[in-house]
Amino acid sequence: MTAVSRSAPRPEVVTRALVLSAVVLAVHGADRDPLLDWLVEEQLADLTPSEADLLTIDDLPDEQRYRSAIEIERLAALLWALGLYDLPISQEPTEIEADLPAIVSMMPPGGERTAQEIRTSTLRPAKEIAALAERQTALMRAADRMLAENEEDEGQAVIAYVAEGRSIALQWIINPDRIDWS
C-alpha cells in the first residue's frame, strides 16, 4: 500500500481544484481573460508554470496538449478526494474518463457551485485516498503492460492516461512532501 506521510491540508487541495477548474475551462475554449480575473479575485493566482501556460498559450506544443488532457483527470481525483464527485472507475476505456460536462457545470467560475462552497468541502480520510491512489497506479501499470504488447491499443492508452492523472493527484494529496504538484 502507498505510504502516507503528511497529507496535503484541505485548503491546498481546494486551491488546486479551483485553479484546475479554470485551467480545464481555458483548455476547452472558455474566454481566458475572465478566468484570469476570477483567479485573481479569488486569490488563486499562484499558478504552476504548466497551469500558467495552459491558461495563456493558445497554440500548445504536443507535450503540453497531452498534459492538458490529463488535467481533467487530476481535477476529477481532487474533487473525489473532497467528496464532490464520484469517479467513474470501470476498467472499460469508454466508461473510465471523467465526465467533463458534469465537472464544468459544477465548478466555478460559472458552474453550479461557488468557490466558497468548494472551500467548505471535507477531505476524505488519507487511508481512503491512498487506497484509490494505489488502485489507480495498479490500473496504470496494467494498461502500460498491455500497451507494451500492442502500442496501437487506444483503449489501454486511455486507461493509462486517466489512471496516471488520477494517481499523480492522489499521491500528491497523501505525500505532498515527496510529490510535487507541478
NORDA-V430140 format. One line per field, one symbol per residue. ss: DSSP state (a for helix, b for strand, c for the rest). phi: phi as a letter, one per 40 degrees, with the letter a starting at -180 (. if undefined). burial: 1 if it has 24 or more other C-alpha atoms within 12 Angstrom, else 0. Layout:
ss = ???
phi = ???
burial = ???
//
This chain:
ss = cccccccccaaaaaaaaaaaaaaaaaaccccaaaaaaaaaacccccccaaaaaaaacccccaaaaaaaaaaaaaaaaaaaacccccccccccaaaacccaaaaaaaccccccccaaaaaccccccaaaaaaaaaaaaaaaaaaaaaaaaccccaaaaaaaaaaaaaaaaaaaaacccccccc
phi = .ccbbccccddcccdccccccccccccchcccdcccccccdcfbccccdccccccbccbccdccccdccccccccdccccccgbacccbdccdcbccccddccccccccgccbcdccccccbcccdccccccdccccccccccccccccaccccccccdcccccdcddccccccbccbbcdc
burial = 01010011110111111111111111100001001101100001101001111111000000000011111111111111111110111010000111010011011110000010011010110111110111111011001100000000000111111111111111111111000010
//
